[in-house]
């Protein structure tokens, strides 16, 4: 990387903390004030920094506009799809990607199992909020007030004996999901179907999508599916990195990094 570009980029994290004067910028970069001033003027001309009336510099509107445009144009489905295919190849099971849309959680992508016995699902179909692993992941990341309000206004169908019975139990489950950083549906929607999911994080550390692996119990037991958790989390983390455009995205609440073995 060119030294001038590297120095210019070094100014932005400093100004992200708040306005800074020329001397502070020069000290941060380890350069003479004349060099810092030249870099600041160039960034100012492009709208990436703004010179205040008091002579200090702050981040400019152009930088915020570019960031907002970039986030708006990100397609998590397109970014995630290669990772879904890789996870499907590694496990052989059905892999889903889901998003939260208003009060519904919807599948937006799917890679089918290679086994003849597979679960039924389709892209665009809402999932059962109170039992689906992807729903728990997305709803667990909502602010507490929103979580509680949603839990109190939705219904709790008894799909199976393992279905979530009521709002209190659902909120406890969401707390657990936030703490452990993953979710499961082990026969909660259909007795014979198990599902394991992990969150996809955006640049701000919030959950933007949920990725899951699902399989009938005749293909793999619930215990066998849970053993795939490291693969599921690794795939979700890979999507998070690509979506955030950073090698180390900031994790959201409850995210636990895998330890090196």
N, C-alpha and C positions, 0 to 999 in steps of 0.2 A: 504494500500500500504506500502511496506517495506520502512523504512526511507532512506536507501541507494539509492533505485530506485527513490524515490521522489526527493532526492537531485540531483541525476544524471540528471533527467529530467529537473530540475530547471536550469541547466547549459545551456541547448540548447537555450531557449529564450534569454538569455543574449548574447550568441555568435552570435545569429541571427542579433543582432544590430551592430556587428562588432567584431574584435579581442579584447580579454581581457587578462590581466595578471592574474597570480595566486592570487595576493592580491585582485583584483576586484572580482574574482570568489568566493573567501572565504568570502568576505564582503557581496556579494549578497546572499549567502546561509546561512550566519550567523554561519559559522563553522571555525575551526582552519585551517591554511594553509595546514597542513599535511593531513587533511581529504579531502580538496579540491584537493590536488595533487593526492591522491589515486584515487579519482573519475575520474579526468582528464586522468590519465594514463590508466585506464580501458577503457574509451571512446576512447582514442587514439589508443589503441591496436585493438579495434573493427572497427576503421576507421570512427567513428562518430565525432571526433574532430581531429584537426591537430595542431601540435606545430610548430610555425614558427621559423625562425632563430633568431628573436629578443626575443624569449622566450614567446611570447603571443600565445594564442590559438584561433583558429577559427573553424567553422563548417567543418567537413571532407567530402570528396568526397562520402564516403559510404552512408551518410545520404541523399545526393542529388540523388544518384542512386536509393535508395529505394523509395524516394518520386516520382521520375519520373516513376519507374516501377509500383507503386501503382496507379498513375493517369492513366497510359496507360491501366491498366487492369480493371479499373472501367467500369462497364456496367450500364449506367444511365437508360436504359430501364428495366433491371432486378430490379434495386433499386426502380424505380418509380412505377412499376406495382401494388404492393399492395396498394399504395396510389391512383392510378387511379381507382382501383376496389372499394376502400372505398368511393371515391368521387362519383362514379357512383351509388353506393348503397344509398348514402345520397341524391342525386338529382334525380336519375332516368334517367338522360340524357346521351348522348354519350360523352365520355371523350377521348381526344387524347393527345399523347405526340409527339413532333416534334423536329427535329434537323436541323441545318444549314449545308449543304454539298455543298461546292463551292458556286455557285450562286443560289442554290435551297434550299427550305425548304421542308422537307419530313416528312410525318407521319411515326413514327417507332413503335407505339403501339396504340391500340384502345380498348375501352370497350364499347360495343353497348348499346344503350338506351333500357329500358325495355318497352317502348311504341311501339305500332304497327306502328306509323308514325315516321320515323326517317330519318336523312340525309344520303346521300350516300357518302362514303369515303372508302379508303382502304389503308392498310399499304404499304409503299413504293411509294405511289403516291405523286408527288410534289404538293404543294398547291399554289394557286394564290398569288404571292408575294405582290401585291399592296393592297390587301383587307383583307387577312386572319389575324386573331388576332395573331396566333402563329408566322407568318412571321414578323409582325410588332415588336413583342417582341425580336426576334432574330436579326433582322436587326437594330433595335434601339440601340443595344449594340455595334455595330461596331464602330471603330474610325471614327471621323467626315469625314475625307478624303475618307474613304472607303464607308461610307453611301452615300456621295454626288456622288461619281463616279458610284456606283450601281444605284442610283436613276436616273441618267442622261442617262444610257445606256439601261434600261429596258423599255418595252412597258407598256401602261396603257389602257388595254381593258375596255370598258364600259359594264360591266356585267349587271349592273342595274343603275338607276339614282343616287344611293348612292355610286357608285364606285369612287375610287380616280382618279381624272381627269388628273393629270400631276405631274412632278417631284417636283415642288415647293410645291404643296399640300401634296405630300407624305412625303417630308422632314419635313414639319410642323407637320404632324401626328406623325412621328417618334420622334420628339422633345417632343411632348405631352406624348407619351408613356414612354420615358425616365424620364420625370418629375413625372408622376403619378404612374409608376411602374406596370401598367397593360394595357391590350389592348382589344378592342372589334371590331367585325365585325357585325354590325346591318343592315343586308340586303344588304351588299356591293357586295357579290358574287351571292347570290340568294335572291330574294325579301322575300322569306318565311323562310329563315334560319338565325338565329342569333348565335353568338359565343362570348364567353368571355374567356380571357386567362391571365395567370400570368407566370412570369419567374422562372426558376430553376437556382440557382446560384451555381457555383463551389467554391472551397476553396479560390480562388483568387478574388472572388467578381464579376467575369464575368458570363454572362448568358451562360449556357451550353445546355439548352433545354427550351422548352416552353410547358406548360400544358394548356389544354382548355376544356371547356364544350360547347357543341353545341346542339341546339334544334330547331325544326320547330316552327313557330309562332302560329300554331294551337294547340300546346301542352303547350307552355308558351309564354307570350308576351315578347318583348324586355325588357320592364321595369322589368318584373318578373325575367328574366334571370340575369339582372344586380344586383338584390337583392341577388343573390347567390355569389357575389364577395368575401365576407369574407370566404366562404367555399373554393372557388377556390384558393384564396391566401394562406389559411391555408394549403391546400394540397400541393401547390407548395413549400411552406416554409418547410414542412415536408420532401419532396424529397430533398430539398437543404441541410437540416441537415444530412440526411442519406448519401447523396452523398459526402458531405464534411467531414464526420466523426467527426463533431463538433456540440455541442449543440447550438452554436451561430455562424453560418457562417457569414463572412463579406458580407454585401449586396452590390450590384452593384449600379451604378448611378440611381437615381430616385426611389430607393426602399424606401417605407414608411412603417415603422412598424405599425401594428395594435395596437391601444391603448387599454389598459385594460378597460373593462366596469365595 
